[in-house]
Amino acid sequence: MTSLKNIKFYATQPHSCSYLSGKDATTLFMDPEKPLSQALYSRLADIGFRRSGHHIYRPHCSGCKACIPARIPVSEFSLSRSQKRNWQKNQDIDITEHTPEFSHEVYGLYERYIRSQHKDGDMFPPSVEQFTGFLVDSPDYCCFYQLRINGQLIAVAVTDRLKDSLSAIYTFYDPDHGKRSLGRYCILWQIMKARQLGLKYLHLGYWVKGCRKMDYKIDYKPMELLINNHWSRLI
């Protein structure tokens, strides 16, 4: 097991919380000078850290435990009725794996998605620099899964492959295909992909108690939540 003893971590000053209105947040970052191997990141993911570009972070808020790391044990996952309908609806989609890199096609989709879905978020307005730093500047165990219909790019699922899991970093999609619920489909597809690869989990980032935008994550069951440094099953 990769040791964490000699790694430095730094806490930010309190800043406005991205998830809960009126709350301040503090974030713990791993030393950016430390090389991020797949083994190290796998160990950090197991204790609740996430990746954004080359930055590894975890919420570190005093007096607040609302952000809870969530993962799906993929071998035990079963589709609900609505998930079965979503899965069948999207069987005409072609999915291919690509190295993270900038292209006008992929960035154009990202820009449309942010402008349509996240006008009130801290990622608005989108820019090439933001997109590159957030998603393109990724380690070599990251990939862009591109979803297409008749050759048209409709979604990208940015995914890390770790030692025994996949980690869903970010998904963006064409807002004109809203009826397909592509965000939900991408999670289902990543669950099935992890199972196909013989991996144990799909990491979904944080379920944020009290944030309606994050409620969709607990629709995927069984779900495991990291509470008091122990993964606990949510049935």
Secondary structure, DSSP 8 states (H G I E B T S, - for coil): ----TT--EEE---EE-SSSTT-EE-EEEE-TTS---HHHHHHHHHTT-EEETTEEEEE--TT---EEEEEEEGGG----HHHHHHHHHTTT-EEEEE-----HHHHHHHHHHHHHH-TTSTT-S--HHHHIIIIIS--TTEEEEEEEETTEEEEEEEEEE-SSEEEEEEEEE-GGGGGG-HHHHHHHHHHHHHHHTT-SEEEEEEEETT-GGGGGGGGSSSEEEEETTEEEEE-
